[in-house]
Amino acid sequence: MNFTDPNFEDLRSQNRSLQGMAEYAARTQSVSGGSEPTRAVVAAVSSDFFPVMGVQPVLGRGFVAEDQHLGAAPVALISHGLWRQSLGGIADLSKIKLTFGDKSYSIVGVLPAGFRFPSDSDLWVPRELVERLPSRSAHNWSVVARLRDGVPLAQARADLSTIAHRLKQQFGADIDMTDVSVLPLRESLTGSVRSALLILLGAVGFLLLVGCANVANLMLAQAVVRQRELAIRAALGAGRGRLVRQFLAESSLLSFVGSALGVIAAQWGVDALVMLAPRNLPRLGEVSINLAVLFFLLGVSVLVAVGLGVLTAVRATSGDLQAALAEGGRGQGGSLGGQRLGRVIVAGQLAITLVLLVGAGLLGRSLIRVLSIDPGFRTEHIVTMNLALPLAYQERDRAPRARFLDELFARLRTIPGVLEVGGTGRLPLTPMLSDGTYIVMNPQENLARAIQELERTDPQKRPPRLIHELEGLFHDSTRTGYAAYCPVSEGYFRALGIPLVRGRLFDDRDSMDAPHVALISQSVARERWPNQDPLGQTIEFGNMDGDLRLLTIVGIVGDARTDSLETSPSPTIYVNYRQRPQATGRFSVVLRMDGEPARVLPVMREIVRNLDPNVPPSFNTFTKVFSDSLSARRFNLTLVGVFAATALLLAVAGIYGVMAYSVERRTQELGVRMALGACRGDILRLVLGQAMSTAAIGVAAGIGGSFALTRTMQSLLFGTSAIDPITFAGVTLLLSVVALLASYIPARRATKVDPIVALRYE
């Protein structure tokens, strides 16, 4: 979980391993003051943040001590991209003021192009403008640090862990922290996609091997045809080194021409890859054909050229060239070793292809399993509108916020074709998490009445004893539970088709001044009240929005998979946006239509502009939201599937080529067999038997390799084992049938050999 302010301060002051340590938190906000209102991610960062990150403004200045204290004049740093796009690259920063949240900020510096940490931020403000909380259970901040020079990561981890254990012993139940984890920033940013990208890199390498195997077989076959030419060159004085250099030159030309064509094709392929990739892929915008990629390609081309050239040269010059010259090109079978090497290469192709096909099959079955899950809500004919609203934690701001949303919903309902309108602070399948601990209360007990009284007093004058007693309840497992916190409107459940299981939904009686009520999901009811009726129970969830008033449960609604389709439904407590408007800073409106949702977007945008021109909305269809939640899984499946299909085609070409060449070189042998009485069926079985024995070796090797390699994919699978027997059986059958079909045409041609012509064949 995130850090609390006191824990952060203690770790920062007591550690001996870090040269800097900073807090940060980011959220999307509406920003006005530029060319037009826009949505941007604003990060609050503490004083050590930019020294820790090693970043300095390219224009203007950074934060100074005068900016970093409570009550200081609001200042901000801006990203290079937003400065260019929204402010036209104005050099005189003193002329710029941007408004977001509930304050107007002076822009004092522009950060380097490309720096967007954290969360693709466009604006950075001093964290010190936000009041520090004394509680050790208010986990609000992420932390980044820089190691001292020469200090290994393991030493820092041990140092901070020791401090955490000491703090736990000191504060006991008042502190949640029991330990501290330390990991490199790169791992934190890329850890979720690292395994998938490594698997894709492996798939690319396998595909390259399959392609090289095909070229190697072709070059080996060509070398056999050129035995007489090589013998003549040797007889005229060409040494083995000269012949090897000739093959290296030929393979280099082939490799570099292929690489050049590949670069041209990649110009279009990279664009398609970026469009297909999930939006949360780190540094996606930097994916391009750049100098580093070209140097990598050059290195791969050299390795391929040398490998193919040396293999072909060694095989072509290892025999007796004088015997080849004396034979005069009449040999038909080629060397037994050459034919065996060709079949080994084909078997290797099939093994690699089977591994790729198994990987694609496992990913495909996982996707099917995910799509078969009931999400608990409907997705069709729904449009979403996301709003980044100013904070409304001050009492004076709460009623205007509730009226704004009331008026917004009322106007949206007048749009023709709109069947239902709702709103939520936690749109399913989007990263808008807000979870915490709630307390089950008895409204009649003294503490509950004291809490009700606390809510009517100035926060600065609340008795510390009661606050401490309330915090103590968080550690009583018999009275607490953990759930997501979600403000919604009454129409939200009807719009998304989330069923009411028991009780009632919110309605007009639940005004701001009425007793506060809540709805709970079925998973909350099962976990917290397995043998009781939750209706009428009272909870306190004020640690989520600062409102200490008790919530009475009036209804139970169906579970919805809010985090992802692959995780169990999150236990969720829903509060009424009218009663808790301070929790609606990030709010999504959902409209269910009787037709195509996209046609209402201009009308919705105009309604918001009329109500508040400084709140720019963003739109999406819920079908797209649903699809985007599967983008990473679909991306992996598509790429591995394309690699597997390409490898299969190359393997088919390899089998066909080797068998066709073998039949061609064995024409005389086959003619002799037929002259001695072999029928066409015998020849067909002979050729197919050899082909299928090669395929069987490749399939067996591929199955063994798949058992070993697909275990690395387990983190990418859902509801499917890495050794799923159905996938293995299906892929094995597919590859065997394809190998049989690829071998049948050359085998069929072998049955048509005329013995008379074959015996006279040279």
Protein Blocks (a to p, Z undefined) as FASTA:
>chain_A
ZZdfklmmmmmmmpckbgbdcdddddddddehifbdcddddddddfklmmmnopacfehj
dddfklmcghiacdddddfklmmmmnoopablmlpccdehjbccddfbdcdehiacehhi
abdcdfklpccdfbfkbcfbdcdddddehiafklmmmmmmmmmmmmmmmnmmmpmbfbdc
dddfklmmmmmmmmmmmmmmmmmmmmmmmmmmmmmmmmmmmmmmmmmmmmmmmmnopafk
lmmmmmmmmmmmmmmmmmmmmmmmmmmmmmmmmmmpcfklghklmgccdfklmmmmmmmm
mmmmmmmmmmmmmmmmmmcfklmmmnnopafnlpfklmmmmmmmmmmmmmmmmmmmmmmm
mmmmmmmmmmmpcghiafehpacdddddddfkbfklmmmmmmmmmmmmmmmmmpghiabd
cddfbdghiacdcddddddddfkbmklmmmmmmmmpcfklgcfklmmmmmmmmmmmklgc
cdddddddfklmmmnopacfbhcdddfklcfklccdddddfklmmmmmmmbcfehpacdf
klmnopabdcddfbdcddddfkbmkbccdddddddfklmmmlmmbccdddddfbdfklmm
mmmmmmmmmmomklccddddfklmmmmmmmmmmmmmmmmmmmmmmmmmmmmmmmmmmmmm
mmmmmmmmmmmmmmnopafklmmmmmmmmmmmmmmmmmmmmmmmmmmmmmmmmmmpghia
fklfklmmmmmmmmmmmmmmmmmmmmmmmmmpcfklmmmpZZ
